[in-house]
């Protein structure tokens, strides 16, 4: 029922809420990509808090909630906060975190003071100013949505047009300067875009959550790609998803605000990105580590087979014999044996196991790599003889055929290892 | 009138982050050389390059490049900043970074063209990095990163190449690759200026040398400059009075030169 209404997009409140949050969040995502990569995320948060007194001042002076006046007030206060921040930083003893914290708290405190003053003043128009604290898209008038929509489309357009320039400056400012770019002007432009974007964005989520709208899309997108252009597109996509779901929730449930829901959805997307993205994600990383450990285990068991053959001269080997060579954990040993059987590297005969032809070749390969590496460390890099074994235990599992070739070239087809053991031929 | 001067620096003084970095430096560099700017740590080498490139304003004095002001000849110069000056975790591929050499400050909205891409690929080939073109820059070794920076400079197709400490923290093969590229540039009649701190490799790398230690110690062809007396003067520590005065200036927030007469 709700869903059908939502899809049909006929309700005027919904239209406003959805359009408003879409415009605002797309703009915030695009500005946020460069805010993130210029390492200005916290500056974004400080500016967001700092625009609040500007809005209150604009209201006190104009006496109306006309969006143009309020925006102008926010813009001026936002810029003042950036200037104060830069001014504080000129003193080398003040670090940027301290400077940001001071600017944020002084400006925001002033804003709360002004808000109290206004609320006690009895101007009937003031109802709704507190929406700027937590945001409320539904409370926006159609005129507000129009104005903010236009401005945020303009900001988005500027970001897209200047994309290569912003990219260049985010990566290497000195180089851009040396090419003759007017770096200061471009940074002034970008800072202005941040301030405008924030001044608009607080309508949706309020000053307190604004930094999330700005930074979360970019910081989620960076898990998925190593290309700035793709990161920007993904950030916009994430914002569209969160704005749509946020608007749907606030439309379907009474007294559910869209803004905080947008931030929650964005946070969920961020969490999912951290966990499930490929190949940087946490879970993929865990899988990879597990796979590597399994490979090591299987290869070590294979080696144990070969060592027993070499030492005792018998091919039929029991699990107990294997377990004794390296004190394997029982469960792990049977896991390794299962894997080896599956790959036909080990054959079963009754209670005992024996290497297949392929298994023996594979075991030889690993031991060969082990002894080549020991020889390389000992003879070429002058490692102490009694230090090389442990290194080789780890390295034998990761040496590629290319590296093996290089080792052989370096060592000249050796047959005898560092500990006078035989290096098996291929 | 065409002269054979690549750069002439006249009475140049620079204060960087409130500390005097260069005292009244005068020298010329001829065209078509590989010139090393040499000196110990904190001797103002990088500051000199930054001043030449207009990144740091001088307190007094001036610099002429190709007998002209920097702003008229910017497009003929390419600058390679120190490798550590950027964040290599930035989401870009090798080719992306080299293409930045093709960006044009006169047209901010222009995207790179097919021709730009060809030039960029060609530059990557010259530094032996073509097979890495799609690699994320964060995955490169220090030497590879330096080669990417050099390729970006080559893509600018300039007449003068200015490199800040390109030989720091690189492998032997990168050193060879860089030297080969520089030699080729010289053969084409281009000029190269390199900031370098290691005196042992100087005579192998450079033809012409500017020896600094916050003031000019010597400049000229390498055999004239690399004398034991000059090196002792630059790398020894008898500059204590000058640095003490610099400290006093910084403490009292005084200018190192009265605003004056000579800047034209």
Interface residues (C-beta under 8 A of the other chain):
Chain A: X37 X161 X162 X164 X165 X167 X168 X170 X171 X172 X174 X175 X176 X177 X178 X179 X180 X181 X182 X222 X225 X226 X227 X228 X231
Chain B: X50 X53 X54 X55 X71 X74 X75 X77 X78 X79 X81 X85 X86 X87 X90 X91 X92 X93 X96 X97 X100 X103 X105 X108 X109 X110 X111 X112 X136 X138 X152 X156
